[in-house]
């Protein structure tokens, strides 16, 4: 790849990434250049019209991305709502679809001093967004993976979230019945539903993907049980899940004595992404 100018390097990188099947080759090339230059992607697009040379190490990063290493692992950053999160190997890269899950909680909290817990926080995306956007809230989070917990600690400590290393099934037992809101984006992929994207299949931690059992429902249902344990009467619960699990989760929760007002919510793509309910 020519590195004589930023413009020619971006053009060559776009070609390499497109050939490798990367879904957004030009955007990824610009973001990699932006990372190396310490500039925004918009600034990189402007610099491409000047004589700016390509940054050192650009070809190597592009080659890594062409091997379908996640963009976020190469830059060390993922963007979620208004947060810039530190991410890397060992932690699930947060997805835009989950932003709507955080939004449900933020809308419910609406500036009130509620006590909120995020079960299986991963990078801390949901808990961090709530803490940032509802500063009146007291936010807790739990993560089982020591590697993911390390990333979450970096992301959540500046936001005042109380983070614990532990299992969502048993987390915060000493505080049963004291939370106003429980939110969870647990692993939920069914056992045989191997993700198509190499970035997910090869680089997201297995423990953050598969929900347990052929239908992937073990951990989502464990989160439902944990929420029933942790919430006050009248408390609010939001669970992210796969589209194919929405009907089953709705029916199971509606049949339990613990829940009222069970509702399914679509994500940005119109897919049934989350279920909410009120603790009876």
Secondary structure, 3 states (H helix, E strand, C coil): CCCCCHHHHHHHHHHHHHHCCCCCHHHHHHHHHHHHHCCCHHHHHHHCCCCCCCCCCHHHHHHHHHCCCCHHHHHCEEEECCEEEECCCCCCCCCHHHHHHHHHHHHHHCCCCCEEEEECCCCCHHHHHHHHHCCCCEEEEEECCHHHHHHHHHHHHCCCCEEEECCCCCCCHHHCCCEEEEEECCCCECCCCCCCCHHHHHHCCHHHCECCCCCCHHHHHHHHHHHHHHEEEEEEEEEECCHHHHHHHHHHHHHCCCEEEEEEEECCCCCEEEEEEEEC
